Amino acid sequence: MRSSRSIRLNGMRRIVTAVFLLWSGMMGLFTLTAQELRATVQVNSAAVQRSSRELFRSLEESLHHLLNGEQWGDSFTIQADKINCSFTLLVTERVSDESFRGELYLQSTRRGDAERPEATLLLLRDREVEFSYTPFQPLIFDMHHLRDNLTAMAAYYACLIIALDRDAAEPLGGTPYFRKMEQIASAVQSNRWRGWEINRRPGGRTAIATAFNDASLERYRMMWYRFHADPQLTTAAEAVELLYSLHREDVGHPLLNLFGDARLHELVSILRQGTPTERAHWLQQLREIYPTRNDALEKLRE
């Protein structure tokens, strides 16, 4: 029979082990709840039915872990402060056993409060997605060693989502994240991955990162802050004037499309409070900027 001393020691070991496991679990939970994003991830592979379902389930889990587990900048220790967003990867083509093409759909929203409802800050469709992935491959972000295009894209768009949210919360608050976007875009150039080409198209990843880091376009970012801090007729009118000025300087500027996709409907709903003369003026300007957005702009006639 064991001595009472041995029994007590074994009991103490079990208690210490239990406390350690509980502490480890709590620390792990804190790590998961301390990051900036609350991202939902979906991988739709219906177009490549002959490919392994297991591979895409693994890919979905790896993306979810990367987006929600990585600390992209400042940590958010309060769950309510997390940014709600969604990443939908539509796989459209199988290039080889583990190489694919597709499209990425992104959406993010800003939290509402007692004074204003929840607002959409980003609606984006990236049609130039190309990536390789093997089953159970972890996606690890390392700014100094970007291993694959999928991780680079996920990191880039995570920073864009946070930057837009921070710019809406405080003047130029998203600067560190916009800079990280530009660093990512610069770091991948030597890989010649699709979608990062300089001057490929106005709405490309590199063009967007360059625009947000252009000091001359801080006026756009300040407009973004004012419009979200006080979404009234005055700030909406200021937004139209700035958007129109940017359009006259550079037709098709990437920031115009980003604003139009996410914020045009709310902008128009506020502008409807203006006089008939004001609404006619804004309608003329917005039609020139967004000639294909009649569904939203026609509401200024009502």
C-alpha positions, 0 to 999 in steps of 0.5 A: 500500500502507498504511504499517505505522503505518496498519496498526498504528493500524487494529489498535489501533482493532479491539482497542479496539472489541472490548474496548468491545463485550465490556465493554458486553456484560458490563455489560448482563449484569450489569444483567440479573442484578442485579434482584430477580426471576426471573419466568416470564411467560405470556400465554394468549390462546386465548379471543380467537382472532381477535386478533393472535398477534403482539400477544400475543407482543409483550405477553409479551416486554414483561412479561418485560422489565419484571419481570426488567429493572426494579430495584424496590428493592435489587439482587440481584447473586447469581443464587441470591438472585433470587426465583422467581415466575410471572405468567400472564395469561389474556386472556378478552375483547377489548373493542376492537382493543387493549383487553382483559379477563382474569385474572392468576395469580401465584405466588412461592416462597422459596428452600430451604436445608439446614434447610428446603424451598422454600416458597410465599409467594404464590398469587393470582388477580386477576380484575379485569384490564383493559388496553390494549396495542399491538404492540411497546409497551414497558412502562416503569415510572415512579412519577411517571407511570404510563402504563397499568394493565398496567404499574401492576399488574405493578409492584404485584405485583412489589413484593408478591412482594419484600415477602413474601420480605423479610418472611420473611427479616427482621422487617418487611424488606418495608416499603419495598416495601409502601410502594411498593405503596401509592404505586402504588395511590394514584397510579392512583386518578384514572385509575379503572382497574378493580381499584384501587377503594377499598373495592371488595372485601376482596381488592382491590389497594388493600385489600391495600396498605392492610393491609400498611401498617397499623401495627396489623397489624405483628403479622401481619407479625411472625408471618409472619417467625417462621413462616418463620424457624422453622416448628415447632409453637410458631410454627405454633400462634402463627400460628393464634391470630393468624389467629383473632384477626384473623378475629374482628376483621374477617371476610374480612380480605385478609391471611387469604386471602393466608395461606390460599392460600399457606401453609395446607397447610404450616401444617396439616402442622406442626399435625398434630404436636400432641396430639389435644386441640390439633389439635381446638382448631386445627381448630375455629378454622381452620374458622371462618376458612377454611370452604371449605378442608376439603381441607386442614383435614381432615388435622388429623383424621388 
